[in-house]
Amino acid sequence: MRLLPEGGMSIERVQARIDKERERFVSDLVSVVKIPSISSSSAHKKDVLACADYLAARAKKAGFERAGVFPTAGHPAVVAEWTKKKEAPTVLIYGHYDVQPVDPLNEWTTPPFEPTVRDGRLYGRGAVDDKGQVWAHLLACEAYLAETGSLPVNVKLLVEGEEEIGSEHLEALLTKEARRLEADFVVVSDTAMLDRGRPSICYGLRGLAYFELELKGSSTDLHSGSFGGGVKNPLHALSEIVMRLKDASGKILVPGFLDLVRPLSKDERDRIRALPHDEKTWRRPVGIPATAGDPDFSLLERLWARPTLDLNGIWGGFQGEGAKTVIPARAHAKLSCRLVPDQTPEAIFECLDSYLKKICPKEVELTFKQLHGGLPWVADISHPSFAAAARSMEKAFGAQTCYIREGGSIPFVRTIADATKRPCLLLGFGLPDENAHAPNEWLDLENYQKGIKSCAYLYDELARLPRE
């Protein structure tokens, strides 16, 4: 192993340049947030491709040696490379340029793809999830290259277009481009900090299993006067099923659902409970009157390290204006489960499928299918790269870095961690209440600026680590 030299005055010059270009960095981000790259909508397929093209061109302008759009069986990914530092370690940075749908549109204060700055925040779909966080790395690299003509490490940027729909084709791309994407460290910025002013490194993510359920009672909607009292209403049947999934305290009742859950160690529970987190402060911005969930675990444990079973949508029957007295032929629901080690989407599907068949009323037909899923992930924070990442954030934010877990899912992290056996560093610059996936998504511009500075410090810190 050999220690590489410190960045010295170079990093200070880069940081000064980042401070100087603060306003331009905001307007630069606005340009990409304007692109409606909604990956789940076929109507926006051209916009997704346009965003990929824009990102590749922007990476070339920033100084990357190579940048291109890489096709997949779905939406393309963008790969950019700067690899002139042959003796330095290589950092693979992951992010995504696709965004969530904007519904309900009438709840947006300003149009979702007309980014607007208000009260130190940039509002727009994708501002924080994940374009702003991708841009933090892009601009940090640009500042380094403009100021010094070089980077302290080799950098490869991988930005996909399908994260919001399960990263279905990413694994095939990683396999095909395995040599191109080889790296010593993986960095992901797609998570949130514990709170404003508290820089955070995420070392754990929940997995995801997403399902759709349909109950069929008849071949067509029925007149409720002619058939009411003689047939089972699929909506009633669906309500009965939903009420048997969890008890009143929030405990999941599905047999086998919790069997594979890896228990939290005492040390980790103590570390989580020692974090400065106030429940009232956490729920106030989103208008939650009280928290809920399994009383055997703290709020953060439930959010980060316990599985969930949630009803995401339910529909059926007449929903228009006025009255229409029908018994619907079908009732539908969408369910999602956040998973923790050592659960898998396949095992959860089997548990749910068996239980639903058992409790489904015999008067209706059940169809249950899995739409997509991803595995949970937990990292070993004893690796020296985590301490290097913590130092980089502390320099930028002027506060001690917290180690946290995240309730959301980023399927890529588990995929690449398993594939490369490399440390994955999750440095997020979002905040928990920034309305990702909801109307009025926003990015705190102070966090955005300090995020760019953190990225620059990170490359400098990783360059000093011994190569394995």
C-alpha positions in Angstrom: 0.0 0.0 0.0 1.2 3.5 -0.7 -0.1 6.8 0.6 -0.8 9.4 -2.1 0.2 13.0 -1.4 -2.2 15.5 0.1 -4.0 18.1 -2.1 -2.4 21.0 -0.3 -3.3 24.4 -1.7 -5.2 22.9 -4.6 -8.2 22.0 -2.6 -8.4 25.5 -1.1 -8.3 27.1 -4.5 -11.1 24.7 -5.7 -13.2 25.6 -2.6 -12.7 29.3 -3.3 -13.9 28.8 -6.9 -17.0 26.9 -5.7 -17.9 29.8 -3.4 -17.3 32.3 -6.2 -19.6 30.5 -8.6 -22.5 29.9 -6.3 -25.2 31.7 -8.3 -24.1 30.1 -11.6 -24.4 26.7 -10.0 -28.1 27.3 -9.2 -28.9 28.5 -12.7 -27.0 25.5 -14.1 -29.2 23.2 -12.0 -32.4 24.9 -13.2 -31.5 24.0 -16.8 -31.7 20.3 -16.1 -34.6 20.3 -13.7 -36.7 21.9 -16.5 -36.5 18.6 -18.5 -39.6 16.4 -17.6 -37.7 13.1 -17.5 -40.5 11.0 -16.0 -39.4 7.4 -16.6 -42.7 5.7 -15.7 -44.6 7.6 -18.4 -44.4 6.5 -22.1 -45.5 10.0 -23.0 -42.2 11.3 -21.7 -39.9 8.8 -23.4 -38.4 11.5 -25.6 -37.9 13.8 -22.6 -36.0 11.0 -20.8 -33.7 10.6 -23.8 -33.3 14.4 -24.1 -32.2 14.6 -20.5 -29.7 11.8 -21.0 -28.3 13.7 -24.1 -28.2 16.9 -22.1 -26.3 15.3 -19.2 -23.7 13.7 -21.5 -23.1 17.0 -23.2 -22.9 18.8 -19.9 -20.3 16.3 -18.5 -18.1 16.9 -21.6 -18.4 20.7 -21.0 -17.3 20.1 -17.4 -14.1 18.6 -18.6 -14.7 14.8 -18.5 -12.6 13.0 -21.2 -15.4 10.8 -22.4 -19.1 11.1 -21.9 -21.8 9.1 -23.7 -25.4 7.8 -23.7 -25.5 4.0 -23.2 -28.6 2.3 -24.4 -30.4 -0.4 -22.3 -33.5 -2.4 -23.0 -35.4 0.5 -21.4 -34.2 4.0 -20.7 -30.5 4.8 -21.4 -27.8 5.5 -18.8 -25.1 8.2 -19.1 -21.4 7.3 -18.4 -18.7 10.0 -18.1 -15.0 9.3 -17.4 -11.9 11.3 -16.3 -9.1 8.8 -15.8 -5.8 10.6 -16.3 -4.5 10.0 -12.7 -3.1 6.5 -13.2 -1.6 6.0 -9.8 -4.7 7.4 -7.9 -7.7 5.4 -6.8 -10.9 5.5 -9.0 -14.2 6.7 -7.7 -17.5 5.6 -9.4 -20.3 8.1 -8.7 -23.8 6.9 -9.1 -27.0 8.9 -9.5 -30.2 9.0 -11.6 -31.7 11.6 -13.9 -35.2 10.2 -14.1 -37.9 11.6 -11.9 -41.3 10.7 -10.4 -44.7 11.7 -11.9 -46.0 15.1 -10.7 -49.6 14.1 -9.8 -51.6 15.7 -8.3 -50.6 18.7 -10.4 -53.1 21.1 -8.8 -51.2 20.9 -5.5 -48.0 22.5 -6.9 -47.5 26.1 -6.1 -45.5 26.6 -9.2 -45.3 24.3 -12.3 -43.1 21.2 -11.5 -40.9 21.8 -14.6 -40.6 25.5 -14.3 -38.0 25.6 -11.5 -38.5 28.5 -9.1 -36.3 29.9 -6.3 -38.2 30.9 -3.1 -36.9 31.5 0.4 -33.5 29.8 -0.2 -35.1 26.8 -1.9 -35.3 25.6 -5.5 -38.7 24.1 -6.2 -39.2 21.6 -9.1 -39.6 17.9 -9.8 -36.2 16.2 -9.5 -34.5 19.2 -7.7 -33.4 17.0 -4.8 -34.3 13.5 -6.2 -31.8 13.2 -7.8 -30.7 15.9 -10.2 -29.5 18.3 -7.6 -27.3 15.7 -5.9 -25.9 14.5 -9.3 -25.1 18.1 -10.2 -23.2 18.5 -6.9 -20.6 16.0 -8.1 -20.6 17.3 -11.7 -19.9 20.8 -10.5 -17.3 19.8 -8.0 -15.4 18.0 -10.8 -15.8 21.0 -13.1 -14.4 23.3 -10.4 -11.4 21.1 -9.9 -10.7 20.8 -13.6 -11.2 24.5 -14.3 -9.0 25.5 -11.3 -6.2 22.9 -11.4 -6.6 21.1 -14.8 -6.8 17.8 -12.9 -8.7 15.7 -10.4 -7.1 14.2 -7.3 -8.7 10.8 -8.1 -10.0 9.2 -11.3 -13.7 9.7 -11.6 -16.4 7.7 -13.4 -19.9 9.1 -13.4 -22.8 6.6 -13.9 -26.3 8.3 -14.1 -29.2 6.0 -15.0 -32.7 6.7 -16.2 -34.7 4.0 -14.5 -34.1 4.4 -10.8 -37.7 5.5 -10.1 -39.1 2.4 -11.8 -36.8 -0.2 -10.2 -33.6 0.0 -12.1 -34.7 -3.0 -14.1 -32.0 -2.9 -16.8 -29.1 -1.6 -14.7 -27.6 -4.9 -13.7 -27.3 -5.9 -17.4 -25.5 -2.7 -18.1 -23.2 -3.2 -15.2 -22.3 -6.7 -16.5 -21.8 -5.5 -20.1 -19.7 -2.5 -19.0 -18.0 -4.1 -16.0 -14.4 -3.3 -17.2 -15.3 0.3 -18.0 -16.9 0.8 -14.6 -14.2 -0.7 -12.4 -13.5 1.4 -9.4 -12.0 1.4 -5.9 -14.9 3.3 -4.2 -18.5 3.8 -5.1 -20.2 7.1 -4.1 -24.0 7.6 -4.2 -25.7 10.9 -3.5 -29.4 10.1 -3.4 -30.3 10.2 0.3 -31.2 12.8 2.9 -29.4 14.2 5.9 -30.7 13.6 9.4 -31.7 17.2 9.7 -30.6 20.7 8.5 -27.1 21.4 9.5 -26.4 17.8 10.4 -24.2 16.2 7.6 -25.0 12.5 7.4 -23.6 9.3 5.8 -26.1 6.6 5.1 -24.9 3.1 5.7 -28.2 1.2 5.3 -31.1 1.1 2.9 -34.4 -0.8 3.0 -35.3 -3.0 0.0 -38.6 -2.9 -1.8 -41.3 -5.3 -3.0 -44.2 -3.8 -4.9 -47.5 -5.7 -5.7 -50.8 -5.3 -7.3 -54.0 -7.0 -6.1 -57.3 -7.5 -8.0 -60.6 -9.0 -6.8 -63.2 -10.0 -9.3 -66.8 -10.6 -8.3 -68.7 -10.6 -11.6 -68.2 -10.2 -15.3 -69.7 -6.7 -15.3 -70.8 -4.0 -12.8 -74.2 -5.0 -11.2 -77.3 -3.0 -10.4 -77.2 -2.7 -6.6 -81.0 -3.0 -6.3 -81.2 -6.1 -8.4 -78.1 -7.8 -6.9 -77.5 -6.1 -3.6 -77.8 -8.7 -0.7 -77.1 -11.6 -3.0 -73.5 -11.1 -4.1 -70.2 -10.2 -2.5 -69.1 -6.7 -3.2 -65.4 -6.8 -4.3 -64.8 -3.5 -2.5 -66.1 -4.9 0.7 -64.0 -8.0 0.3 -60.9 -5.9 -0.4 -61.6 -3.8 2.8 -61.9 -7.0 4.8 -58.5 -8.3 3.4 -56.7 -5.0 4.1 -57.9 -4.9 7.7 -56.3 -8.3 8.3 -52.8 -7.3 7.1 -51.9 -5.4 10.2 -53.3 -4.9 13.7 -54.3 -1.6 15.3 -50.8 -1.0 16.6 -49.3 -1.4 13.2 -47.8 -4.9 13.7 -47.8 -6.9 10.5 -50.0 -10.0 10.8 -48.9 -11.9 7.6 -47.4 -15.3 8.7 -43.7 -15.7 7.9 -43.3 -12.0 6.9 -40.9 -11.2 9.8 -39.2 -14.6 9.9 -36.1 -13.5 7.9 -35.6 -10.1 9.6 -32.1 -9.7 10.9 -32.3 -8.4 14.5 -30.6 -5.1 15.3 -27.6 -5.4 17.6 -27.6 -3.6 21.0 -24.8 -1.4 19.8 -26.7 -0.3 16.7 -29.9 0.3 18.7 -27.9 2.4 21.2 -26.3 4.4 18.3 -29.6 5.1 16.6 -31.3 6.1 19.9 -28.4 8.5 20.7 -29.0 10.5 17.5 -30.4 14.0 18.0 -33.9 13.5 16.6 -37.1 15.1 17.7 -40.4 13.5 16.7 -42.4 16.7 16.9 -39.9 18.5 14.7 -39.9 15.6 12.3 -43.7 15.4 11.8 -44.5 19.1 11.9 -43.5 20.1 8.3 -45.7 17.4 6.8 -48.7 17.9 9.0 -48.7 14.5 10.8 -50.7 14.8 14.0 -49.0 11.8 15.7 -46.6 9.0 14.8 -47.7 5.4 14.4 -46.2 1.9 14.1 -45.0 -1.0 16.2 -44.5 0.3 19.7 -41.7 -2.1 20.4 -39.3 0.0 18.3 -38.4 3.7 18.3 -39.5 5.9 15.4 -36.0 5.9 13.7 -35.8 2.1 14.1 -39.2 1.8 12.4 -38.2 4.2 9.6 -34.8 2.7 8.9 -34.5 -0.9 10.1 -37.9 -2.5 10.3 -40.0 -3.8 7.4 -43.3 -2.2 6.3 -46.5 -3.1 4.5 -48.3 -0.2 3.1 -51.4 0.3 1.0 -50.4 2.7 -1.8 -53.6 2.9 -3.8 -57.1 1.5 -3.8 -59.8 1.8 -6.4 -62.9 0.4 -7.9 -66.6 1.2 -8.7 -68.1 4.5 -9.5 -66.2 7.7 -8.6 -67.8 10.3 -10.8 -70.0 13.2 -9.8 -73.5 12.4 -8.5 -74.8 8.9 -7.8 -74.6 5.6 -9.7 -75.9 2.6 -7.7 -73.7 -0.2 -8.8 -71.8 -3.1 -7.3 -68.4 -3.0 -9.0 -67.2 -6.0 -10.8 -63.7 -5.5 -9.6 -61.7 -3.9 -6.8 -58.0 -3.1 -7.0 -55.1 -2.2 -4.6 -51.4 -1.6 -4.8 -49.2 -2.6 -2.0 -45.6 -1.9 -1.2 -43.3 -3.5 1.4 -40.0 -1.9 2.5 -37.6 -4.8 3.3 -34.7 -5.1 5.7 -31.8 -7.7 5.9 -32.3 -10.6 5.3 -35.7 -10.3 3.5 -36.1 -10.8 -0.2 -38.9 -9.6 -2.6 -39.5 -13.3 -3.6 -39.9 -14.5 0.0 -42.3 -11.7 0.8 -44.3 -12.4 -2.3 -44.7 -16.0 -1.2 -45.8 -15.0 2.3 -48.3 -12.5 1.0 -49.6 -14.7 -1.8 -50.2 -17.6 0.6 -51.9 -15.4 3.2 -54.1 -13.5 0.7 -55.4 -16.8 -0.8 -56.2 -18.0 2.7 -58.1 -14.9 3.9 -59.8 -14.0 0.5 -63.6 -14.4 0.6 -64.6 -17.4 -1.5 -67.2 -15.3 -3.4 -64.5 -13.3 -5.3 -61.5 -14.3 -7.4 -58.1 -13.1 -6.4 -55.2 -12.1 -8.7 -52.0 -11.1 -7.0 -48.8 -10.2 -8.9 -45.4 -8.7 -8.1 -44.5 -5.6 -10.1 -40.9 -5.0 -9.1 -38.5 -5.1 -6.1 -35.0 -4.6 -4.8 -32.8 -6.0 -2.0 -31.9 -4.2 1.3 -28.3 -3.2 2.0 -26.2 -2.4 5.1 -22.5 -1.4 4.9 -19.5 -2.0 7.2 -18.7 1.5 8.5 -15.3 0.4 9.9 -13.8 0.8 6.4 -11.5 3.9 6.3 -13.3 5.4 3.4 -16.3 6.1 5.7 -14.1 8.1 8.0 -12.7 10.0 5.0 -16.2 10.8 3.8 -17.2 11.9 7.3 -14.2 14.3 7.3 -15.2 15.8 4.0 -18.7 16.6 5.1 -17.5 18.0 8.4 -15.2 20.4 6.6 -18.0 21.6 4.3 -20.8 21.8 6.9 -18.8 22.8 10.0 -20.6 20.1 12.1 -20.0 16.5 13.1 -21.1 13.9 10.6 -23.9 11.5 11.7 -24.1 7.8 10.6 -27.7 7.0 9.7 -29.8 4.5 7.8 -32.5 5.4 5.2 -36.0 4.1 4.9 -36.1 4.4 1.1 -34.7 2.0 -1.5 -31.9 2.4 -4.1 -31.7 -1.0 -5.8 -28.4 -0.1 -7.5 -26.5 0.1 -4.2 -27.0 -3.5 -3.3 -26.4 -4.6 -6.9 -23.1 -2.8 -7.2 -22.0 -3.6 -3.7 -22.5 -7.3 -4.4 -20.9 -7.1 -7.9 -17.8 -5.1 -7.0 -17.2 -5.9 -3.3 -16.2 -2.3 -3.0 -17.2 0.2 -0.2 -20.3 2.2 -1.1 -20.5 5.7 0.4 -23.9 7.3 0.5 -23.5 11.0 0.9 -26.8 12.7 0.7 -27.5 16.4 0.7 -31.3 16.4 0.9 -33.6 16.9 3.8 -36.3 14.6 5.1 -39.2 17.0 4.3 -38.1 18.1 0.8 -41.2 16.5 -0.7 -39.4 14.0 -2.9 -42.1 12.0 -4.8 -44.7 14.6 -3.7 -45.9 18.0 -5.0 -43.7 21.0 -4.4 -40.4 19.0 -4.3 -37.6 21.4 -3.2 -33.8 21.5 -2.6 -32.2 23.6 0.1 -29.8 25.8 -1.8 -27.4 26.1 1.2 -27.2 22.3 1.3 -26.7 22.2 -2.4 -23.7 24.6 -2.1 -22.2 22.7 0.8 -22.9 19.5 -1.0 -20.7 20.6 -3.9 -18.0 21.6 -1.4 -18.3 18.2 0.3 -17.8 16.4 -3.0 -14.6 18.4 -3.7 -13.3 17.6 -0.2 -14.3 13.9 -0.7 -12.1 13.4 -3.8 -9.2 15.0 -1.9 -9.7 12.8 1.1 -10.1 9.6 -0.9 -6.9 10.4 -2.8 -5.0 10.2 0.4 -6.1 6.7 1.4 -3.8 3.8 0.7 -4.7 1.8 -2.3 -5.6 -1.8 -1.7 
